[in-house]
Amino acid sequence: MSSPSDQDDINLFRQEIGEVEHITQDKIIPVTTPTPVAPPRNNTLPESEARLADIYAPSELVGNEESLRFRRSGIQERQLTKLGNGQIKIDAELDLHGMIIPVAHQALVDFIADCLNYNIRGARVIHGKGWSSKHHKPILKTKLNHWLREMDDVLAFCSARIEDGGTGALYLLLRKNKKK
């Protein structure tokens, strides 16, 4: 129970604040929406624009709840299983939620470079499941599935455990930095 002085404080607070309107909110709505950027139109592109066109290249769409798994030749299945079970230490994380494709691609490239620079072997990338996208499709998840397979420094990746993002995030196993 509250004491009389507590009740006086509450009454004074209510008197100072005045009427309060309760607002029901069950989710956060983004303030801005990413602006889509159209891919280049011609086939004779300079190298930088050709790489940009590749970023937009259509990839086989993966499902919102689909689990992803990939390992390079030479990486044992047991190592991939350990990665998927969360038995490999995760020392870095990148969250790509709400990013447009070219921004997400550059963020990923920079993130992998930083991980290699700091000799980080285990990392997590959060991409989301695509439920908030315009057509409720996992565009970033699909792109990551494609991009990560092309990066030689990524030895393996798989969908995270449910407590770490489930099918909306990936664990990465990265190559050791030979320069360090």
N, C-alpha and C positions, 0 to 999 in steps of 0.2 A: 504494500500500500504506500501511497505517497503521503508525505507529511504536509501540513498546512502551508509551510513555506515553499515546498515544491509546487503546490497547486497555485500559489500566488505567482510564482515564476512563470508557470504555464499560462495563466490568465493574462499576465503582463505581455508575454510573447505574442499571444493571439491578438491582443489589443493593438500592439505595434504593427503586426503584419497585416491585419485586416482579413478580408475574405480570401479564401484559397480555393482555387479550382483544381480538382484532381484530374490528371490526364492519364489515360490508360495507354500504355505503350508496350508491345510485346516483341518488337524487333527494331533494330537500327536500320534506317533507310539512308543510303549514301547521299551525300550532298551533291556530288557531281557524278556524271556518267562518262566513261571513257569515250573518246571520239574515235570512231573507226577511220582507218587510213586505207585508201584503195591501193592495191598493188600496181606497179608500173605496167604500162600497156604494150610497149614494143618489145621485140625479141632481141634487139641489139642493145644490150644494156652494159654500161660500164661495170667494172668488177664490184664496186660498193653497192650499186643498185641491183646487180644480179644476186648478191647475198641477201639483200632486202627482199627480193622477189622469192627467194628460197624460204625465207622466214614465213611467207604467206602461202607457200605451196600447200595444196590440200594434202592432208594426212588422213589415214583411215581413222574415222571417229571412234573413240573408245566410249564405253558406257559410263554413266555417272557413278555407278556403284561397282564398276569392274575393277578387279585387282590387277596391278601391273607387276611383271617380273621380267628381269633381263639380267643376263650375266655374259661376260665376254668369254671367249675360248680361253681356257687355262684357269678360270675361276671355278672352284669346286661347288657343286650343288650344296654341300654342307655349309660353305661360307655364305651362300645366299640365304639359306635357312636361318643361320645365326643372325644375319642382317634383318630378316623379316621378323624374327622373334625378339628384336630389340636387345640382342646380346653383344652388339658392337656399339661402342661409345659414340654418341652423337655430340660433336663439339661445336657445330655451327648450324644455323637455321636461316632460311630465306622464305619470306612470305610474299607470294605473288598476287594475292587477292586483289581484284579490281584493276589490275594493270592491263593495258592494251598490248597486243602481241609484240611489237618491236621493243617496247620498254621492258616487258618481261624477258624477252630474249637477251637483251643487253645486261639486265640485272643478273640473269643466270650465268652468262659468260663471265661477268665481273666476280660473282660469288665463287664460281669454281676456281678462278685464278687466285682469289684471296685465300681460299682453302688450301690450294697447293702451296702458295707462298708461306702459309703458316703451318704447313705439313699436317693438315687436318685430313684424316682418313674417313671419318664418319660424319655425315651431314644429313639434314632434313630440309626438304623443299615443300612448302605448303602451296598447293595450287587451287584447292577447292574442288567441288564436285560439279560446278556449273549450273546449279539450280537457280542462281540469281542472274545468270546471263540472259540476254535478250530472248533466245529460243530454248532456254533451259538445257543447253548442251555444254559439255565439258571441253571447251575450246583450249584452254591453257593445259589441261591434263593431256589432251591429245597431242598438242605441240610438244610438251615436255617428253612424252613417250618417244617422239621422233628425234628431238634435239639431243637428248641424253645418249641415245644410241650412236649418234654421230661424233660424240666427244670422246676421244681416245683416253682422256684422263678419268673417265667414269668407267669403273670396272664392272659395277653391278648396281642395280636399283630395284626396289620393290615397294609396294604399297605399305604404309606404316601400320602399326598396331592401332586398334580402335582408340586407345587413350592418347595417341599421338597424332590423330587426324584420320586414321583409317584410309579409305580409298580417296580421301581428299588431300593426301600428303604422301611423299615418297622418302624413303631412306636411301641414301647414296653411299656407295663404297668407292672411294677415290684412290687413284694411284699414288704411291709414295713419291714425294718430290726428290728427285735424284740430285738436285743442286744443293740441297741442305746437308 
